[in-house]
Amino acid sequence: TLNDEETDPHKFPDYDGFVSRTHCGKICAEGEGKPAYQTLKPELDMLGRIGGRNLTGEIVEWLENE
């Protein structure tokens, strides 16, 4: 299950939680959020550089051929 701002287990008195603070944790209305590969593009780009691959490009290509 996904947590929301009310059920976030990482919410503390001095920290409003993972869901509120991270792009990949924020809740969006149906159809308004970006796909994960777009939201996580910086992370995918870094992993791709480490592994010598274009991970975002591979995902886009896979989606186009799906």
Contacts in CASP RR format, 6 or more apart in sequence:
PFRMAT RR
TARGET T0000
AUTHOR 0000-0000-0000
METHOD contacts of the structure
MODEL  1
TLNDEETDPHKFPDYDGFVSRTHCGKICAEGEGKPAYQTLKPELDMLGRI
GGRNLTGEIVEWLENE
2 27 0 8 1.000
3 9 0 8 1.000
3 18 0 8 1.000
3 19 0 8 1.000
4 19 0 8 1.000
4 27 0 8 1.000
5 11 0 8 1.000
5 16 0 8 1.000
5 17 0 8 1.000
5 19 0 8 1.000
5 20 0 8 1.000
5 27 0 8 1.000
8 17 0 8 1.000
8 18 0 8 1.000
8 19 0 8 1.000
8 20 0 8 1.000
10 17 0 8 1.000
10 18 0 8 1.000
10 19 0 8 1.000
11 17 0 8 1.000
11 18 0 8 1.000
11 19 0 8 1.000
11 20 0 8 1.000
15 21 0 8 1.000
18 25 0 8 1.000
19 25 0 8 1.000
19 26 0 8 1.000
19 27 0 8 1.000
20 26 0 8 1.000
23 39 0 8 1.000
24 36 0 8 1.000
24 39 0 8 1.000
24 40 0 8 1.000
33 39 0 8 1.000
37 44 0 8 1.000
37 56 0 8 1.000
37 59 0 8 1.000
37 60 0 8 1.000
41 56 0 8 1.000
44 55 0 8 1.000
44 56 0 8 1.000
44 59 0 8 1.000
45 55 0 8 1.000
45 56 0 8 1.000
47 55 0 8 1.000
48 54 0 8 1.000
48 55 0 8 1.000
END
